[in-house]
Amino acid sequence: MYAVVEDGSKQYILKQGDVVRLDFRQVETGTTEELTNVLLLKNEAEITVGQPLVEGARVLVTVVDHPSVKTSIMKYKRRKNYKRRKGHRQHYTSVRVDSILLPGQASPVKA
């Protein structure tokens, strides 16, 4: 079973147990979030396409981490004494997909 979910301006294909990088969210690590912008659901029997969203469907995810890796950029022109170093750090949130809930399906009970 998988779902296509829209988050921000991007679309993600999510399966249960996947770890995905979403746009940065200001939430604590370990909290559970609910993604409700489900565009498509596919289980063993059928495919449900939303127009534009599948009403009542949602994906439960748990925030795993907020990593941010720095990318270094180096510009160089030979014989001109020109060197420039720059860095960029894109912030994002890693989440783990706990469950994909169909329309009308109740949330799993936490113990």
DOTORKOL-950775 format. One line per 2 residues: number of its first residue (from 1); their letters; for each residue x, y, z of N, C-alpha, C. Coordinates in pm, 1 decimal. Layout:
<pts>
NUM	A	X Y Z X Y Z X Y Z  ...
</pts>
This chain:
<pts>
1	MY	84.3 -117.3 0.0 0.0 0.0 0.0 88.9 123.6 0.0  53.6 222.7 -82.0 126.9 348.2 -79.9 32.1 464.1 -103.3
3	AV	80.5 584.0 -71.7 1.0 705.1 -88.1 88.8 812.9 -149.3  27.5 897.6 -230.8 95.7 1015.6 -283.2 42.8 1133.6 -203.3
5	VE	135.2 1204.0 -136.0 99.1 1311.6 -44.3 163.9 1440.7 -91.3  89.9 1551.0 -78.3 144.2 1682.2 -111.2 183.0 1752.0 18.7
7	DG	306.7 1801.3 24.2 354.7 1876.2 139.9 428.0 1998.4 87.2  377.2 2116.1 118.4 433.7 2236.8 59.3 396.6 2239.6 -87.4
9	SK	495.5 2250.4 -172.6 468.7 2248.0 -316.9 523.6 2121.5 -380.7  557.4 2021.3 -298.8 616.4 1897.5 -349.8 522.6 1779.9 -323.5
11	QY	538.4 1674.6 -403.7 460.1 1553.1 -385.5 554.5 1437.8 -353.6  513.5 1351.8 -260.9 595.3 1240.7 -214.8 515.7 1111.2 -225.0
13	IL	583.3 1002.7 -265.6 524.1 869.3 -262.0 567.8 806.4 -130.3  472.0 772.0 -45.6 501.5 721.7 88.1 449.8 579.9 104.2
15	KQ	535.7 493.0 160.5 497.3 357.6 199.3 520.5 344.9 349.0  453.1 251.6 411.0 468.1 234.2 554.5 610.8 192.0 586.5
17	GD	672.7 259.3 684.7 808.9 229.1 726.1 915.1 312.8 657.5  880.1 388.0 553.2 977.1 472.7 483.2 1019.4 589.9 571.2
19	VV	1143.8 635.2 550.7 1192.1 758.2 612.3 1212.3 858.2 499.2  1143.9 972.7 509.6 1139.5 1071.1 401.7 1181.1 1207.2 456.4
21	RL	1245.2 1288.2 370.2 1282.4 1424.2 407.7 1176.5 1521.4 355.8  1106.5 1588.3 447.6 1006.2 1688.4 413.2 1063.3 1827.1 439.7
23	DF	991.8 1930.2 394.7 1031.1 2066.6 426.1 1034.3 2083.9 577.7  1116.0 2178.8 623.5 1137.7 2197.4 766.6 1007.4 2229.1 839.1
25	RQ	987.9 2162.5 953.3 873.2 2187.0 1040.4 925.7 2219.1 1179.7  865.5 2314.4 1244.5 908.1 2357.4 1377.1 839.2 2270.4 1482.1
27	VE	877.7 2141.4 1488.9 820.7 2047.6 1585.6 934.9 1971.0 1652.4  904.9 1915.0 1767.1 1003.9 1838.7 1842.4 1025.4 1700.7 1780.6
29	TG	1144.5 1646.2 1800.4 1174.8 1511.1 1755.5 1092.0 1411.2 1836.6  1032.2 1314.5 1768.6 951.9 1212.9 1835.2 802.7 1240.8 1834.3
31	TT	761.6 1359.1 1792.1 618.3 1388.4 1787.7 554.4 1326.7 1663.7  424.6 1304.3 1671.9 350.2 1244.7 1561.1 275.4 1354.2 1487.0
33	EE	288.0 1354.5 1355.9 219.2 1450.6 1269.7 120.7 1375.1 1181.9  22.4 1446.4 1130.9 -77.5 1387.4 1042.8 -77.4 1464.5 911.3
35	LT	-50.2 1395.1 800.9 -52.6 1456.8 668.8 -188.3 1426.9 606.4  -263.9 1531.3 574.0 -400.1 1512.2 524.7 -415.3 1543.0 376.5
37	NV	-314.1 1599.3 313.1 -322.4 1630.1 169.9 -285.2 1506.6 88.7  -370.9 1405.7 91.4 -346.7 1280.0 20.1 -408.9 1291.6 -118.8
39	LL	-325.7 1277.8 -222.1 -372.0 1291.1 -359.6 -413.6 1157.8 -420.2  -349.8 1047.7 -375.8 -376.1 916.1 -433.7 -348.7 809.4 -329.4
41	LK	-430.6 705.4 -328.1 -410.5 589.0 -241.7 -413.7 463.8 -327.0  -322.0 371.3 -299.3 -323.8 243.0 -368.8 -304.7 133.4 -265.7
43	NE	-401.4 43.3 -258.5 -383.8 -76.8 -177.8 -389.4 -196.5 -270.7  -395.4 -316.4 -216.0 -388.4 -437.4 -297.7 -503.2 -446.1 -398.0
45	AE	-620.7 -397.2 -360.6 -739.5 -417.6 -442.9 -768.5 -303.2 -539.3  -743.3 -179.5 -499.1 -789.2 -68.0 -581.2 -697.9 53.4 -570.0
47	IT	-718.3 145.4 -663.7 -649.7 274.3 -663.7 -756.5 381.6 -646.8  -735.9 471.3 -550.1 -828.5 581.3 -527.0 -757.6 711.1 -560.7
49	VG	-810.9 784.0 -656.8 -752.5 911.3 -698.1 -842.5 1022.5 -647.8  -783.8 1120.7 -579.5 -861.3 1232.5 -528.3 -885.2 1337.7 -634.2
51	QP	-989.5 1417.4 -612.4 -1020.6 1524.6 -706.0 -1041.1 1653.3 -629.1  -945.0 1725.5 -581.3 -801.9 1700.2 -590.9 -747.6 1614.1 -476.6
53	LV	-821.7 1602.1 -363.7 -773.5 1524.5 -249.2 -866.2 1406.6 -223.1  -811.1 1302.1 -161.0 -891.4 1188.3 -115.4 -947.1 1227.5 21.3
55	EG	-1077.1 1248.6 28.2 -1140.5 1295.4 151.7 -1131.9 1188.6 260.7  -1086.6 1229.8 379.0 -1081.5 1139.3 493.0 -955.6 1055.5 502.2
57	AR	-875.0 1050.8 398.0 -750.6 972.6 402.7 -642.5 1056.4 469.1  -554.3 989.1 542.2 -443.9 1060.6 606.5 -327.4 966.8 629.2
59	VL	-211.3 1025.7 648.7 -88.3 950.1 671.4 -30.4 997.4 803.8  -3.0 903.6 894.0 56.3 936.6 1022.9 207.3 917.4 1014.7
61	VT	281.1 1021.6 1052.2 427.1 1017.0 1047.4 482.9 1059.4 1182.8  603.3 1011.1 1213.6 674.0 1048.7 1334.8 801.4 1121.4 1295.9
63	VV	827.1 1234.5 1360.2 946.8 1313.6 1331.4 1067.7 1239.9 1387.3  1164.4 1211.7 1299.9 1282.8 1136.6 1339.1 1397.7 1230.4 1373.7
65	DH	1420.5 1331.4 1289.7 1539.7 1414.5 1306.1 1521.6 1544.7 1229.3  1608.3 1641.7 1259.0 1615.1 1768.0 1184.7 1758.0 1787.4 1135.1
67	PS	1808.2 1699.4 1048.8 1947.3 1714.2 1005.2 1962.0 1829.5 906.7  2081.7 1883.3 900.3 2111.0 1985.5 799.6 2258.1 1972.3 763.5
69	VK	2283.1 1934.0 640.9 2418.5 1912.8 591.5 2460.6 2036.7 515.7  2581.8 2083.9 540.9 2630.0 2203.8 473.9 2694.1 2166.4 341.6
71	TS	2654.3 2236.0 235.5 2712.2 2218.0 103.2 2810.1 2331.6 80.3  2933.9 2297.9 44.1 3035.8 2399.4 20.1 3051.1 2424.0 -128.5
73	IM	3063.8 2550.9 -164.3 3082.4 2590.5 -303.2 3213.1 2667.1 -312.7  3295.0 2633.5 -411.7 3424.1 2700.3 -431.3 3430.7 2753.2 -573.5
75	KY	3457.0 2882.8 -586.8 3479.6 2943.0 -718.3 3628.2 2972.7 -729.1  3683.8 2951.5 -846.1 3827.1 2971.9 -865.0 3854.6 3008.6 -1009.8
77	KR	3937.4 3110.0 -1029.7 3982.6 3146.0 -1164.4 4134.5 3145.1 -1162.7  4191.7 3066.8 -1249.3 4336.3 3051.7 -1248.7 4405.4 3180.5 -1293.1
79	RK	4520.2 3202.9 -1235.6 4609.4 3315.3 -1267.0 4547.8 3452.2 -1240.9  4436.3 3461.5 -1176.2 4371.7 3590.8 -1151.6 4361.5 3623.8 -1002.6
81	NY	4415.2 3537.8 -917.7 4409.1 3556.2 -773.0 4263.2 3572.6 -726.6  4176.0 3487.2 -779.5 4033.9 3493.7 -747.9 3989.0 3359.8 -690.5
83	KR	3952.0 3361.3 -561.4 3899.1 3242.3 -494.9 3785.0 3286.3 -404.5  3675.2 3214.7 -410.1 3561.2 3244.1 -324.0 3505.2 3113.1 -269.5
85	RK	3476.4 3113.9 -140.2 3413.2 2997.6 -78.0 3279.6 3040.8 -20.2  3177.9 2961.7 -47.4 3044.7 2986.7 6.9 2987.8 2856.1 58.0
87	GH	2892.3 2866.1 146.3 2824.9 2747.5 196.2 2674.9 2769.6 201.5  2601.7 2660.4 193.0 2455.8 2666.3 201.2 2408.6 2550.1 287.9
89	RQ	2314.8 2579.3 376.1 2259.5 2476.7 463.6 2107.4 2476.8 448.4  2054.8 2369.5 388.5 1910.0 2358.0 368.5 1850.2 2283.4 487.1
91	HY	1755.5 2344.0 554.4 1692.0 2280.9 669.5 1573.1 2197.2 623.1  1562.4 2076.2 675.0 1451.6 1988.1 643.3 1424.1 1899.1 763.2
93	TS	1315.7 1825.3 757.0 1274.0 1737.8 865.7 1261.5 1595.4 813.4  1327.7 1500.8 879.0 1314.8 1359.2 843.3 1199.1 1299.7 923.0
95	VR	1109.5 1231.4 851.2 995.2 1168.0 916.8 986.4 1022.0 875.1  931.2 939.5 965.2 907.9 797.8 937.4 757.2 777.0 924.3
97	VD	716.2 707.0 819.8 574.0 681.8 795.6 529.7 567.6 886.5  437.2 596.7 977.0 387.5 495.2 1069.6 271.2 416.9 1009.5
99	SI	174.1 487.2 954.1 59.0 417.4 897.1 -10.7 505.8 794.3  -74.8 439.0 700.0 -155.8 504.9 598.5 -300.1 465.6 626.6
101	LL	-383.6 565.0 656.4 -521.2 538.0 696.5 -616.8 570.2 582.7  -703.6 475.2 551.6 -804.4 491.7 447.4 -917.7 580.2 498.8
103	PG	-1000.5 634.4 410.4 -1114.7 713.9 456.2 -1206.5 631.4 546.2  -1241.7 688.4 659.9 -1329.3 619.2 753.8 -1258.1 524.9 848.4
105	QA	-1128.0 505.4 832.4 -1052.7 414.7 918.6 -1008.3 490.4 1043.0  -1020.3 426.7 1159.9 -984.3 490.5 1285.6 -833.1 491.5 1303.6
107	SP	-785.7 587.0 1382.1 -643.0 595.3 1411.9 -601.6 477.8 1498.7  -478.2 428.1 1483.0 -432.2 319.0 1568.9 -419.6 366.6 1713.3
109	VK	-447.4 277.2 1807.3 -444.0 310.5 1949.2 -300.9 300.4 1998.6  -255.6 404.3 2072.2 -120.5 402.2 2128.3 -124.8 337.5 2265.4
111	A	-26.1 251.5 2293.2 -22.4 182.6 2422.2 65.2 256.8 2519.4
</pts>
